[in-house]
Amino acid sequence: MKSLLKNLGVILVIIGAVILIACFANGNVNNNTVLGLSLVIVVVGLLVHIVINKRITD
């Protein structure tokens, strides 16, 4: 459980990147809602990664 929690930020960043890649592959790059949502997921993932890794030590 600790390793999953430690990797939560990276998982969120990967999910955001997959959403961006899927939008590009479908040609749906003009939908600001989906692009904004993926941006928020990536930024939250980065922040979660920083905060959790400062709090959890092995």
N, C-alpha and C positions, 0 to 999 in steps of 0.2 A: 504494500500500500504506500509505503514511503517513497519507493522509486516512481510509482505512478504519479504521486503528488509532486515529486521533484521535476518530473517531465511534463507537467500539465501546461506550462507556458509554451514549450516547444510544440506540443500537440496542437495547441490553439493556433500558433503561427502556421503550422503545416495545413491545418484546415482552412485558414484564410487564404493561403497560397493556392490550394486546390480549387477553391471557389473562383479565384481570379483566373486560373488556367482554364477552368471549365467555361467561364464566360467568354474568354478569348477564343476557345475552340468552337463555341457555338456562334460566334459573331455577335454576341449580345453585350457589346462594350458601351452602349449608349444608355443602359439602364443604371441610373445613378443610385437607386436603392440597393441593388445587389452589390455594386462596387463599394458603396459607402459601408455597407454591412461587413464586407470582407476587410475593409480598412480598419474598422473598429475591432474586429476579431484579431487582426494581426497586432494592433497596438496594445490591446488588452493582454494578449499572449506575451508580448515583450515585457510589459509591466509585471505580470504575474510571475514570469520567469525570474526577473530581477528580485522581486520581493521574497518569493518562496526560497530561492537559493541563498539569500542572506539569512533567512530564519532557520532553515534546515541545514544542519551540519552532520556529516557522517560520523 
